[in-house]
Amino acid sequence: MFSLLMLDLDRFKSYNDDFGHLAGDEVLRITGHLLGAALRPSDLAARYGGEEFALLLPDTDVTRAGEVAARILDAFRVFAWPKRAVTISIGVAQSATNDDATDLIRRADAALYDAKHAGRNQAATTTVGLLSASA
């Protein structure tokens, strides 16, 4: 059993447009630091796209993964960002018996977009066939 968190920096294009790409790069570096501080040594964090990250949490059910997501959200909320506050949205999904990578990524990504559509700066959790938003 493991869980996958998909994270996306909220309104990152606007941040880059307002402050420039060097400031955006600094946000990405800080994000890496905050993620690393929130994870166990056995967890894996990777940049998944421009401002999107994937976190693989071995031996972690969806409840525990939701706790990790809450810890990450808190870290972003209290960090003293140099230009303006940066927020993230997080999608949480637990692996299922018959999952392939595409299934799990699709569920985590769907939960991520649920978090964004619910107002950003929050996490949404999915289980096989069930989505629920959480703060």
N, CA, C and O atoms as a MOPAC input file, in Angstrom:
PM7 MOZYME 1SCF
protein

 N      0.84600 1    -1.17800 1     0.00000 1
 C      0.00000 1     0.00000 1     0.00000 1
 C      0.88900 1     1.23800 1     0.00000 1
 O      1.92200 1     1.28200 1     0.66800 1
 N      0.47000 1     2.22700 1    -0.75300 1
 C      1.14000 1     3.52300 1    -0.75300 1
 C      0.14300 1     4.56400 1    -1.23300 1
 O     -0.92300 1     4.23200 1    -1.75100 1
 N      0.50500 1     5.82500 1    -1.05300 1
 C     -0.33600 1     6.91500 1    -1.51300 1
 C      0.47400 1     7.85400 1    -2.38600 1
 O      1.70100 1     7.91400 1    -2.31000 1
 N     -0.24700 1     8.57700 1    -3.20900 1
 C      0.35000 1     9.55600 1    -4.10300 1
 C     -0.29400 1    10.90400 1    -3.84200 1
 O     -1.51800 1    11.01600 1    -3.79000 1
 N      0.53200 1    11.92400 1    -3.67700 1
 C      0.06200 1    13.29600 1    -3.58100 1
 C      0.51700 1    14.02900 1    -4.83400 1
 O      1.69100 1    13.97400 1    -5.20100 1
 N     -0.40300 1    14.70900 1    -5.48300 1
 C     -0.08100 1    15.58900 1    -6.60000 1
 C     -0.28100 1    17.01200 1    -6.09300 1
 O     -1.35100 1    17.35300 1    -5.59000 1
 N      0.74800 1    17.83600 1    -6.22700 1
 C      0.71000 1    19.20700 1    -5.73300 1
 C      0.92600 1    20.17100 1    -6.88300 1
 O      1.70100 1    19.89800 1    -7.79900 1
 N      0.24100 1    21.29200 1    -6.83100 1
 C      0.40500 1    22.31400 1    -7.85000 1
 C      0.44600 1    23.67100 1    -7.15500 1
 O     -0.40400 1    23.97600 1    -6.31800 1
 N      1.44100 1    24.48200 1    -7.50800 1
 C      1.52200 1    25.83400 1    -6.96300 1
 C      0.39200 1    26.66300 1    -7.57100 1
 O      0.23200 1    26.71200 1    -8.79000 1
 N     -0.37900 1    27.30500 1    -6.71800 1
 C     -1.52200 1    28.08900 1    -7.17800 1
 C     -1.05600 1    29.38900 1    -7.83000 1
 O     -0.21400 1    30.10300 1    -7.28500 1
 N     -1.60300 1    29.67800 1    -8.97800 1
 C     -1.35700 1    30.93300 1    -9.70600 1
 C      0.13500 1    31.22900 1    -9.89200 1
 O      0.57500 1    32.37000 1    -9.74800 1
 N      0.89300 1    30.19600 1   -10.21100 1
 C      2.34300 1    30.35900 1   -10.36000 1
 C      2.69600 1    31.21100 1   -11.58000 1
 O      3.66400 1    31.97000 1   -11.53700 1
 N      1.93800 1    31.09900 1   -12.64900 1
 C      2.21500 1    31.91900 1   -13.83400 1
 C      2.12100 1    33.39900 1   -13.47900 1
 O      2.95200 1    34.19900 1   -13.90900 1
 N      1.12500 1    33.75600 1   -12.70700 1
 C      0.97100 1    35.14100 1   -12.26800 1
 C      2.17100 1    35.58700 1   -11.42800 1
 O      2.64100 1    36.71800 1   -11.55200 1
 N      2.66000 1    34.68900 1   -10.57500 1
 C      3.83400 1    35.01000 1    -9.75400 1
 C      5.03400 1    35.29500 1   -10.66500 1
 O      5.73700 1    36.28800 1   -10.47600 1
 N      5.26500 1    34.42900 1   -11.64700 1
 C      6.36100 1    34.63200 1   -12.60000 1
 C      6.17200 1    35.92500 1   -13.37900 1
 O      7.13500 1    36.66500 1   -13.58500 1
 N      4.96100 1    36.20800 1   -13.81300 1
 C      4.69600 1    37.42900 1   -14.56500 1
 C      4.95100 1    38.67400 1   -13.72200 1
 O      5.48000 1    39.66700 1   -14.22000 1
 N      4.57600 1    38.62000 1   -12.45000 1
 C      4.71800 1    39.78100 1   -11.57400 1
 C      6.15300 1    40.00800 1   -11.09700 1
 O      6.59100 1    41.15100 1   -10.96800 1
 N      6.88400 1    38.92600 1   -10.83600 1
 C      8.19100 1    39.05600 1   -10.18900 1
 C      9.36100 1    38.52900 1   -11.01800 1
 O     10.51400 1    38.72600 1   -10.63600 1
 N      9.09400 1    37.87200 1   -12.13100 1
 C     10.14400 1    37.35900 1   -12.99000 1
 C     10.48000 1    35.90400 1   -12.71100 1
 O     10.12700 1    35.34700 1   -11.67100 1
 N     11.17200 1    35.30800 1   -13.66900 1
 C     11.46800 1    33.88200 1   -13.58500 1
 C     12.48600 1    33.54800 1   -12.49800 1
 O     12.44600 1    32.45000 1   -11.94100 1
 N     13.38500 1    34.45600 1   -12.18800 1
 C     14.32300 1    34.16800 1   -11.09600 1
 C     13.58900 1    34.04500 1    -9.77000 1
 O     13.91300 1    33.17800 1    -8.95900 1
 N     12.60500 1    34.90400 1    -9.54300 1
 C     11.79300 1    34.80400 1    -8.32600 1
 C     10.97300 1    33.51700 1    -8.34000 1
 O     10.80800 1    32.86700 1    -7.30700 1
 N     10.46200 1    33.15200 1    -9.51500 1
 C      9.73000 1    31.89500 1    -9.63100 1
 C     10.61500 1    30.69600 1    -9.34800 1
 O     10.18400 1    29.74500 1    -8.69600 1
 N     11.85800 1    30.73500 1    -9.83800 1
 C     12.80500 1    29.65600 1    -9.55200 1
 C     13.07300 1    29.54700 1    -8.05700 1
 O     13.20700 1    28.44500 1    -7.52500 1
 N     13.15100 1    30.69000 1    -7.38100 1
 C     13.36100 1    30.67000 1    -5.92700 1
 C     12.17100 1    30.01500 1    -5.22400 1
 O     12.35600 1    29.27700 1    -4.25700 1
 N     10.96000 1    30.27700 1    -5.69800 1
 C      9.76700 1    29.62900 1    -5.12900 1
 C      9.86500 1    28.11800 1    -5.31100 1
 O      9.52800 1    27.36300 1    -4.39900 1
 N     10.31900 1    27.67400 1    -6.47100 1
 C     10.46300 1    26.23500 1    -6.70200 1
 C     11.50200 1    25.62700 1    -5.76000 1
 O     11.29900 1    24.52600 1    -5.25000 1
 N     12.59600 1    26.32200 1    -5.52700 1
 C     13.61700 1    25.82000 1    -4.58600 1
 C     13.06700 1    25.74800 1    -3.16500 1
 O     13.27600 1    24.76300 1    -2.45700 1
 N     12.36200 1    26.80100 1    -2.75600 1
 C     11.76700 1    26.80700 1    -1.41400 1
 C     10.74200 1    25.68500 1    -1.29100 1
 O     10.66700 1    25.01500 1    -0.26100 1
 N      9.95600 1    25.48400 1    -2.34200 1
 C      8.96700 1    24.39900 1    -2.33500 1
 C      9.65800 1    23.05600 1    -2.11200 1
 O      9.19900 1    22.24500 1    -1.30700 1
 N     10.75600 1    22.82200 1    -2.81900 1
 C     11.50800 1    21.58000 1    -2.62000 1
 C     11.96700 1    21.41900 1    -1.18600 1
 O     11.90200 1    20.32400 1    -0.62800 1
 N     12.43000 1    22.50100 1    -0.59000 1
 C     12.87300 1    22.45500 1     0.80900 1
 C     11.69400 1    22.14600 1     1.74800 1
 O     11.81200 1    21.29900 1     2.63300 1
 N     10.56900 1    22.83100 1     1.55300 1
 C      9.40500 1    22.60100 1     2.41100 1
 C      8.88500 1    21.17300 1     2.28200 1
 O      8.50100 1    20.55100 1     3.27300 1
 N      8.87500 1    20.66300 1     1.06100 1
 C      8.42000 1    19.28700 1     0.85700 1
 C      9.37300 1    18.30300 1     1.53100 1
 O      8.93900 1    17.37700 1     2.21500 1
 N     10.66000 1    18.50900 1     1.33500 1
 C     11.64300 1    17.62100 1     1.95000 1
 C     11.53300 1    17.60200 1     3.46700 1
 O     11.69200 1    16.55400 1     4.09200 1
 N     11.26300 1    18.75900 1     4.05600 1
 C     11.14300 1    18.84600 1     5.51800 1
 C      9.88900 1    18.14700 1     6.03000 1
 O      9.85100 1    17.72000 1     7.18400 1
 N      8.86800 1    18.02500 1     5.19400 1
 C      7.60000 1    17.42800 1     5.61900 1
 C      7.55400 1    15.91800 1     5.43300 1
 O      6.62000 1    15.26700 1     5.90300 1
 N      8.54800 1    15.35200 1     4.75400 1
 C      8.49300 1    13.94100 1     4.39600 1
 C      9.45900 1    13.09300 1     5.21300 1
 O     10.42000 1    13.59300 1     5.79800 1
 N      9.17300 1    11.79800 1     5.23400 1
 C     10.05900 1    10.82400 1     5.86900 1
 C     11.17300 1    10.46100 1     4.88600 1
 O     11.04200 1    10.70400 1     3.68700 1
 N     12.26900 1     9.88100 1     5.38600 1
 C     13.34500 1     9.47600 1     4.46700 1
 C     12.89800 1     8.48400 1     3.40300 1
 O     13.48000 1     8.44700 1     2.31800 1
 N     11.88200 1     7.68300 1     3.68700 1
 C     11.41900 1     6.68200 1     2.71500 1
 C     10.49000 1     7.26400 1     1.65200 1
 O     10.21400 1     6.60000 1     0.65200 1
 N     10.00400 1     8.48600 1     1.84600 1
 C      9.11100 1     9.11900 1     0.88700 1
 C      9.91200 1     9.69200 1    -0.27900 1
 O     11.10700 1     9.95900 1    -0.15100 1
 N      9.25400 1     9.87400 1    -1.39900 1
 C      9.91500 1    10.39300 1    -2.59100 1
 C      9.15400 1    11.60100 1    -3.10500 1
 O      7.94800 1    11.53300 1    -3.34000 1
 N      9.86700 1    12.71000 1    -3.28000 1
 C      9.28900 1    13.92100 1    -3.86400 1
 C      9.97300 1    14.16700 1    -5.19500 1
 O     11.19300 1    14.04600 1    -5.30500 1
 N      9.18600 1    14.51400 1    -6.20800 1
 C      9.74600 1    14.78500 1    -7.53400 1
 C      8.95000 1    15.90000 1    -8.19700 1
 O      7.73900 1    16.01800 1    -8.01400 1
 N      9.65100 1    16.70500 1    -8.96300 1
 C      8.96600 1    17.69300 1    -9.77500 1
 C      8.31700 1    16.94500 1   -10.93200 1
 O      8.97300 1    16.17800 1   -11.63600 1
 N      7.03100 1    17.17400 1   -11.11700 1
 C      6.25900 1    16.42400 1   -12.10500 1
 C      6.05400 1    17.22300 1   -13.38100 1
 O      5.83700 1    16.65200 1   -14.45000 1
 N      6.12200 1    18.51300 1   -13.27300 1
 C      5.94200 1    19.40200 1   -14.41100 1
 C      6.42400 1    20.77400 1   -14.01400 1
 O      7.17800 1    20.90400 1   -13.04900 1
 N      6.01300 1    21.79500 1   -14.72500 1
 C      6.46800 1    23.14800 1   -14.46400 1
 C      6.40000 1    23.54000 1   -12.99900 1
 O      7.43100 1    23.81300 1   -12.38400 1
 N      5.20600 1    23.57300 1   -12.43500 1
 C      5.03500 1    23.91600 1   -11.02600 1
 C      4.24300 1    22.84500 1   -10.29100 1
 O      3.58400 1    23.11300 1    -9.28600 1
 N      4.32000 1    21.64000 1   -10.80800 1
 C      3.60800 1    20.51200 1   -10.22200 1
 C      4.61400 1    19.51000 1    -9.66000 1
 O      5.67800 1    19.28000 1   -10.23500 1
 N      4.24900 1    18.92300 1    -8.52500 1
 C      5.10600 1    17.96400 1    -7.84600 1
 C      4.30900 1    16.70400 1    -7.53900 1
 O      3.09100 1    16.75600 1    -7.36300 1
 N      4.99800 1    15.58100 1    -7.47700 1
 C      4.39500 1    14.30400 1    -7.09700 1
 C      5.14600 1    13.78800 1    -5.87700 1
 O      6.37500 1    13.82400 1    -5.82800 1
 N      4.39700 1    13.31200 1    -4.90100 1
 C      4.98500 1    12.73400 1    -3.69200 1
 C      4.49400 1    11.30300 1    -3.55500 1
 O      3.28900 1    11.05500 1    -3.51100 1
 N      5.40700 1    10.38200 1    -3.48900 1
 C      5.08500 1     8.97400 1    -3.31700 1
 C      5.35900 1     8.61200 1    -1.86400 1
 O      6.47500 1     8.77800 1    -1.37200 1
 N      4.33800 1     8.12100 1    -1.18700 1
 C      4.41500 1     7.82600 1     0.24500 1
 C      4.21800 1     6.32700 1     0.47100 1
 O      3.07900 1     5.86700 1     0.55500 1
 N      5.31100 1     5.55300 1     0.57200 1
 C      5.16700 1     4.11400 1     0.79100 1
 C      4.56300 1     3.80800 1     2.16200 1
 O      4.71900 1     4.57900 1     3.10800 1
 N      3.87800 1     2.67900 1     2.25100 1
 C      3.28700 1     2.22700 1     3.51300 1
 C      2.42200 1     3.30200 1     4.15700 1
 O      2.44700 1     3.49400 1     5.37300 1
 N      1.65600 1     4.00200 1     3.32000 1
 C      0.83900 1     5.11500 1     3.80700 1
 C     -0.55800 1     5.00200 1     3.22500 1
 O     -0.73800 1     4.98300 1     2.00700 1
 N     -1.55700 1     4.92600 1     4.12000 1
 C     -2.93300 1     4.88500 1     3.64400 1
 C     -3.42500 1     6.30600 1     3.39000 1
 O     -2.72000 1     7.27400 1     3.67500 1
 N     -4.62500 1     6.42300 1     2.86000 1
 C     -5.14800 1     7.71900 1     2.45800 1
 C     -5.34100 1     8.65000 1     3.66200 1
 O     -5.20000 1     9.86400 1     3.52300 1
 N     -5.65700 1     8.10700 1     4.82400 1
 C     -5.80800 1     8.94000 1     6.02000 1
 C     -4.48300 1     9.57600 1     6.40500 1
 O     -4.41000 1    10.78400 1     6.63300 1
 N     -3.45100 1     8.77400 1     6.47600 1
 C     -2.11100 1     9.28900 1     6.80500 1
 C     -1.61600 1    10.24500 1     5.72100 1
 O     -0.98200 1    11.25300 1     6.03200 1
 N     -1.89600 1     9.94300 1     4.46400 1
 C     -1.49700 1    10.83500 1     3.37300 1
 C     -2.20100 1    12.18400 1     3.49600 1
 O     -1.60700 1    13.22100 1     3.20000 1
 N     -3.44300 1    12.17900 1     3.92400 1
 C     -4.16000 1    13.43000 1     4.17400 1
 C     -3.50900 1    14.24300 1     5.27800 1
 O     -3.49400 1    15.47300 1     5.22300 1
 N     -2.97300 1    13.56200 1     6.27900 1
 C     -2.25200 1    14.25500 1     7.35300 1
 C     -0.97300 1    14.89200 1     6.82200 1
 O     -0.62100 1    16.00400 1     7.21500 1
 N     -0.27900 1    14.19000 1     5.93000 1
 C      0.92500 1    14.74400 1     5.30800 1
 C      0.54400 1    15.98000 1     4.49400 1
 O      1.22900 1    17.00100 1     4.55700 1
 N     -0.53700 1    15.89100 1     3.73700 1
 C     -0.99400 1    17.03100 1     2.94200 1
 C     -1.29900 1    18.22600 1     3.84000 1
 O     -0.93300 1    19.35500 1     3.51000 1
 N     -1.96200 1    17.99300 1     4.96600 1
 C     -2.26900 1    19.07900 1     5.89800 1
 C     -0.98700 1    19.70600 1     6.45200 1
 O     -0.91000 1    20.92300 1     6.61700 1
 N     -0.00200 1    18.88700 1     6.73400 1
 C      1.28000 1    19.39100 1     7.24200 1
 C      1.97100 1    20.26800 1     6.19000 1
 O      2.54900 1    21.30400 1     6.51700 1
 N      1.90600 1    19.84300 1     4.93600 1
 C      2.50500 1    20.62300 1     3.85100 1
 C      1.76100 1    21.94900 1     3.68100 1
 O      2.39000 1    22.99900 1     3.54600 1
 N      0.44500 1    21.90600 1     3.68700 1
 C     -0.33600 1    23.14000 1     3.58200 1
 C      0.02000 1    24.10300 1     4.70600 1
 O      0.18800 1    25.29800 1     4.46500 1
 N      0.13600 1    23.60300 1     5.91800 1
 C      0.51800 1    24.44700 1     7.05300 1
 C      1.89900 1    25.05700 1     6.85400 1
 O      2.10800 1    26.22900 1     7.16700 1
 N      2.84400 1    24.27300 1     6.33800 1
 C      4.19700 1    24.77800 1     6.11200 1
 C      4.18000 1    25.92100 1     5.10300 1
 O      4.89800 1    26.90500 1     5.27600 1
 N      3.37900 1    25.80700 1     4.06300 1
 C      3.27500 1    26.87900 1     3.07300 1
 C      2.61500 1    28.11100 1     3.66700 1
 O      2.99500 1    29.23400 1     3.33700 1
 N      1.63600 1    27.91900 1     4.53600 1
 C      0.90100 1    29.05000 1     5.11400 1
 C      1.75100 1    29.85200 1     6.08400 1
 O      1.57500 1    31.06600 1     6.18400 1
 N      2.66200 1    29.21600 1     6.79700 1
 C      3.44800 1    29.93800 1     7.80100 1
 C      4.80300 1    30.41800 1     7.28300 1
 O      5.46800 1    31.21500 1     7.94300 1
 N      5.21500 1    29.94200 1     6.11100 1
 C      6.51500 1    30.33200 1     5.58700 1
 C      6.51900 1    31.82100 1     5.23600 1
 O      5.53200 1    32.34000 1     4.71500 1
 N      7.62100 1    32.50100 1     5.51800 1
 C      7.76700 1    33.93100 1     5.20700 1
 C      8.23800 1    34.08200 1     3.76300 1
 O      9.43200 1    34.24000 1     3.51000 1
 N      7.31700 1    34.03500 1     2.83200 1
 C      7.64300 1    34.13600 1     1.40900 1
 C      8.20600 1    35.52300 1     1.11200 1
 O      7.69700 1    36.51700 1     1.63000 1
 N      9.25300 1    35.60500 1     0.28400 1
 C      9.92600 1    36.88100 1     0.07000 1
 C      9.11700 1    37.93500 1    -0.69400 1
 O      9.29300 1    39.12400 1    -0.42900 1
 N      8.25700 1    37.56300 1    -1.61000 1
 C      7.52700 1    38.54200 1    -2.43300 1
 C      6.06000 1    38.64000 1    -2.03300 1
 O      5.55300 1    39.72900 1    -1.76400 1
 N      5.39000 1    37.50900 1    -1.99500 1
 C      4.00400 1    37.42100 1    -1.54200 1
 C      3.73400 1    35.95900 1    -1.19800 1
 O      4.48400 1    35.06300 1    -1.58600 1
 N      2.66300 1    35.74100 1    -0.47200 1
 C      2.31900 1    34.38200 1    -0.05100 1
 C      2.13700 1    33.47600 1    -1.27300 1
 O      1.58200 1    33.88400 1    -2.29200 1
 N      2.61300 1    32.25900 1    -1.14300 1
 C      2.47000 1    31.23800 1    -2.17800 1
 C      1.62000 1    30.12400 1    -1.58300 1
 O      1.86900 1    29.67400 1    -0.46500 1
 N      0.62300 1    29.68600 1    -2.33000 1
 C     -0.23600 1    28.59900 1    -1.86000 1
 C     -0.14900 1    27.42600 1    -2.83100 1
 O      0.30500 1    27.55900 1    -3.96800 1
 N     -0.59800 1    26.28500 1    -2.34600 1
 C     -0.61700 1    25.07800 1    -3.16400 1
 C     -1.96300 1    24.38900 1    -3.02800 1
 O     -2.68500 1    24.56600 1    -2.04600 1
 N     -2.27200 1    23.61200 1    -4.02900 1
 C     -3.41600 1    22.70900 1    -3.98800 1
 C     -2.86200 1    21.29700 1    -4.08500 1
 O     -1.87100 1    21.04900 1    -4.77300 1
 N     -3.51800 1    20.37100 1    -3.38400 1
 C     -3.00300 1    19.00300 1    -3.29100 1
 C     -4.12200 1    17.99900 1    -3.56500 1
 O     -5.23100 1    18.12500 1    -3.04700 1
 N     -3.80600 1    17.01000 1    -4.38400 1
 C     -4.69400 1    15.87600 1    -4.60600 1
 C     -4.08100 1    14.64000 1    -3.96700 1
 O     -2.89500 1    14.36600 1    -4.15300 1
 N     -4.87800 1    13.89700 1    -3.22000 1
 C     -4.41000 1    12.73100 1    -2.47000 1
 C     -5.13500 1    11.48300 1    -2.96000 1
 O     -6.36200 1    11.46500 1    -3.05600 1
 N     -4.36400 1    10.43700 1    -3.26900 1
 C     -4.95800 1     9.16200 1    -3.69200 1
 C     -4.14900 1     8.00300 1    -3.11400 1
 O     -2.92200 1     8.06600 1    -3.03300 1
 N     -4.84300 1     6.96400 1    -2.72200 1
 C     -4.20200 1     5.74000 1    -2.23600 1
 C     -4.23300 1     4.69600 1    -3.34000 1
 O     -5.19700 1     4.61000 1    -4.10100 1
 N     -3.17300 1     3.90500 1    -3.42100 1
 C     -3.13100 1     2.84100 1    -4.41200 1
 C     -4.22500 1     1.81900 1    -4.13400 1
 O     -4.63200 1     1.61100 1    -2.99100 1
 N     -4.68500 1     1.19200 1    -5.19700 1
 C     -5.67800 1     0.12800 1    -5.08900 1
 C     -5.09700 1    -1.13900 1    -5.70700 1
 O     -4.14300 1    -1.07400 1    -6.48200 1
 N     -5.65800 1    -2.26700 1    -5.37100 1
 C     -5.13000 1    -3.55700 1    -5.77900 1
 C     -4.88200 1    -3.66600 1    -7.27500 1
 O     -3.81900 1    -4.13100 1    -7.68800 1
 N     -5.82600 1    -3.25200 1    -8.08500 1
 C     -5.70200 1    -3.41600 1    -9.53400 1
 C     -5.19000 1    -2.17900 1   -10.26000 1
 O     -5.28100 1    -2.09600 1   -11.48400 1
 N     -4.65000 1    -1.21500 1    -9.51200 1
 C     -4.13700 1     0.01600 1   -10.11200 1
 C     -2.94600 1    -0.24500 1   -11.00900 1
 O     -2.11700 1    -1.11600 1   -10.74700 1
 N     -2.88700 1     0.53400 1   -12.07400 1
 C     -1.60400 1     0.72200 1   -12.73400 1
 C     -1.24800 1     2.19300 1   -12.48300 1
 O     -2.04700 1     2.93100 1   -11.90700 1
 N     -0.08200 1     2.61100 1   -12.90300 1
 C      0.36600 1     3.97000 1   -12.60800 1
 C     -0.60800 1     5.01000 1   -13.14200 1
 O     -0.86500 1     6.02000 1   -12.48700 1
 N     -1.14400 1     4.76600 1   -14.31700 1
 C     -2.06400 1     5.72100 1   -14.93600 1
 C     -3.31500 1     5.91700 1   -14.08900 1
 O     -3.78000 1     7.04500 1   -13.93100 1
 N     -3.87000 1     4.82600 1   -13.53900 1
 C     -5.07400 1     4.92200 1   -12.71000 1
 C     -4.82700 1     5.77900 1   -11.47700 1
 O     -5.61900 1     6.66500 1   -11.15500 1
 N     -3.72700 1     5.50900 1   -10.79500 1
 C     -3.42100 1     6.23200 1    -9.56500 1
 C     -3.16200 1     7.71000 1    -9.85800 1
 O     -3.66600 1     8.58000 1    -9.14700 1
 N     -2.39300 1     7.99500 1   -10.88100 1
 C     -2.11100 1     9.38800 1   -11.24400 1
 C     -3.40000 1    10.10000 1   -11.63100 1
 O     -3.60900 1    11.25000 1   -11.24800 1
 N     -4.25300 1     9.44000 1   -12.37500 1
 C     -5.52400 1    10.04100 1   -12.78500 1
 C     -6.36800 1    10.40700 1   -11.56800 1
 O     -6.94700 1    11.49200 1   -11.52700 1
 N     -6.44600 1     9.51800 1   -10.57400 1
 C     -7.24200 1     9.82000 1    -9.37600 1
 C     -6.62900 1    10.96200 1    -8.56800 1
 O     -7.34400 1    11.85100 1    -8.10700 1
 N     -5.30900 1    10.93900 1    -8.39700 1
 C     -4.65900 1    12.01800 1    -7.63900 1
 C     -4.81000 1    13.34600 1    -8.36800 1
 O     -5.03800 1    14.37900 1    -7.73900 1
 N     -4.68400 1    13.32200 1    -9.68000 1
 C     -4.82200 1    14.54000 1   -10.47200 1
 C     -6.26100 1    15.06300 1   -10.41400 1
 O     -6.47700 1    16.27100 1   -10.32500 1
 N     -7.23700 1    14.16400 1   -10.46400 1
 C     -8.64100 1    14.58800 1   -10.35200 1
 C     -8.88900 1    15.23100 1    -8.99700 1
 O     -9.59600 1    16.23500 1    -8.90900 1
 N     -8.31400 1    14.66300 1    -7.93300 1
 C     -8.46100 1    15.25100 1    -6.59900 1
 C     -7.78000 1    16.62200 1    -6.54400 1
 O     -8.29400 1    17.55000 1    -5.91900 1
 N     -6.63000 1    16.74400 1    -7.19500 1
 C     -5.93500 1    18.02900 1    -7.24900 1
 C     -6.82900 1    19.09400 1    -7.87700 1
 O     -6.93400 1    20.20400 1    -7.35500 1
 N     -7.46400 1    18.76500 1    -8.98300 1
 C     -8.33100 1    19.74700 1    -9.63200 1
 C     -9.59400 1    20.01000 1    -8.82700 1
 O    -10.15900 1    21.10000 1    -8.91500 1
 N    -10.04700 1    19.04500 1    -8.05000 1
 C    -11.15400 1    19.30000 1    -7.12000 1
 C    -10.73300 1    20.34100 1    -6.08300 1
 O    -11.50800 1    21.23700 1    -5.74800 1
 N     -9.50500 1    20.22300 1    -5.57600 1
 C     -8.99800 1    21.19600 1    -4.60500 1
 C     -8.91700 1    22.58700 1    -5.23300 1
 O     -9.26900 1    23.58100 1    -4.59800 1
 N     -8.45600 1    22.65300 1    -6.47000 1
 C     -8.36600 1    23.95400 1    -7.15700 1
 C     -9.75800 1    24.54600 1    -7.37400 1
 O     -9.97400 1    25.73300 1    -7.12600 1
 N    -10.69300 1    23.73000 1    -7.83200 1
 C    -12.04500 1    24.22900 1    -8.09500 1
 C    -12.78000 1    24.60600 1    -6.81900 1
 O    -13.71600 1    25.40400 1    -6.85600 1
 N    -12.36700 1    24.04100 1    -5.69500 1
 C    -12.99700 1    24.36000 1    -4.41200 1
 C    -12.41100 1    25.63500 1    -3.79800 1
 O    -12.82400 1    26.04400 1    -2.71300 1
 N    -11.45400 1    26.26500 1    -4.48300 1
 C    -10.93000 1    27.53300 1    -3.99600 1
 C     -9.43200 1    27.58900 1    -3.79900 1
 O     -8.91800 1    28.61500 1    -3.35100 1
 N     -8.71500 1    26.53400 1    -4.11400 1
 C     -7.25500 1    26.47200 1    -3.98600 1
 C     -6.83500 1    26.49300 1    -2.51400 1
 O     -7.65700 1    26.63600 1    -1.60900 1
 N     -5.50000 1    26.34200 1    -2.31000 1
 C     -4.90600 1    26.39700 1    -0.96500 1
 C     -5.53900 1    25.36200 1    -0.03400 1
 O     -5.83300 1    25.64900 1     1.12600 1
 N     -5.74300 1    24.14800 1    -0.56700 1
 C     -6.34700 1    23.07500 1     0.21300 1
 C     -6.02400 1    21.73700 1    -0.44100 1
 O     -5.44900 1    21.67700 1    -1.52700 1
 N     -6.40600 1    20.68000 1     0.24100 1
 C     -6.22600 1    19.32600 1    -0.27800 1
 C     -7.59300 1    18.69800 1    -0.52300 1
 O     -8.57300 1    19.01500 1     0.15200 1
 N     -7.63500 1    17.81100 1    -1.49300 1
 C     -8.82200 1    16.98700 1    -1.72900 1
 C     -8.34100 1    15.54700 1    -1.81700 1
 O     -7.27200 1    15.26700 1    -2.35800 1
 N     -9.13700 1    14.65000 1    -1.28400 1
 C     -8.76500 1    13.24600 1    -1.19900 1
 C     -9.68700 1    12.41100 1    -2.05800 1
 O    -10.88400 1    12.67800 1    -2.16300 1
 N     -9.10000 1    11.38800 1    -2.67400 1
 C     -9.89000 1    10.46200 1    -3.46000 1
 C     -9.57600 1     9.03600 1    -3.02800 1
 O     -8.44300 1     8.70900 1    -2.67700 1
 N    -10.58200 1     8.21500 1    -3.06100 1
 C    -10.39400 1     6.77200 1    -2.96200 1
 C    -11.00200 1     6.21300 1    -4.23500 1
 O    -11.63800 1     6.95000 1    -4.98900 1
 N    -10.82500 1     4.96200 1    -4.48300 1
 C    -11.35000 1     4.38600 1    -5.71300 1
 C    -12.84600 1     4.63800 1    -5.77600 1
 O    -13.61700 1     4.13700 1    -4.95800 1
 N    -13.24200 1     5.44500 1    -6.79000 1
 C    -14.64400 1     5.71000 1    -7.01200 1
 C    -15.25800 1     6.76000 1    -6.10300 1
 O    -16.46500 1     6.99100 1    -6.17600 1
 N    -14.45400 1     7.42000 1    -5.22900 1
 C    -15.04100 1     8.38100 1    -4.28500 1
 C    -14.09000 1     9.55200 1    -4.12300 1
 O    -12.89800 1     9.36400 1    -3.87800 1
 N    -14.61300 1    10.74900 1    -4.25800 1
 C    -13.82600 1    11.96600 1    -4.03500 1
 C    -14.43700 1    12.73100 1    -2.88400 1
 O    -15.66000 1    12.78400 1    -2.74600 1
 N    -13.58700 1    13.33000 1    -2.04800 1
 C    -14.08400 1    14.18600 1    -0.99200 1
 C    -13.07400 1    15.29200 1    -0.72000 1
 O    -11.87300 1    15.03000 1    -0.64800 1
 N    -13.54300 1    16.51400 1    -0.57000 1
 C    -12.64600 1    17.63900 1    -0.30300 1
 C    -12.35300 1    17.71900 1     1.17700 1
 O    -13.18200 1    17.37400 1     2.01900 1
 N    -11.13900 1    18.18800 1     1.47600 1
 C    -10.75200 1    18.41800 1     2.86400 1
 C     -9.84200 1    19.61700 1     2.91500 1
 O     -9.17900 1    19.94400 1     1.93200 1
 N     -9.80600 1    20.27700 1     4.06200 1
 C     -8.94500 1    21.46400 1     4.19100 1
 C     -7.63600 1    21.12800 1     4.83300 1
 O     -6.79500 1    22.00800 1     5.01800 1

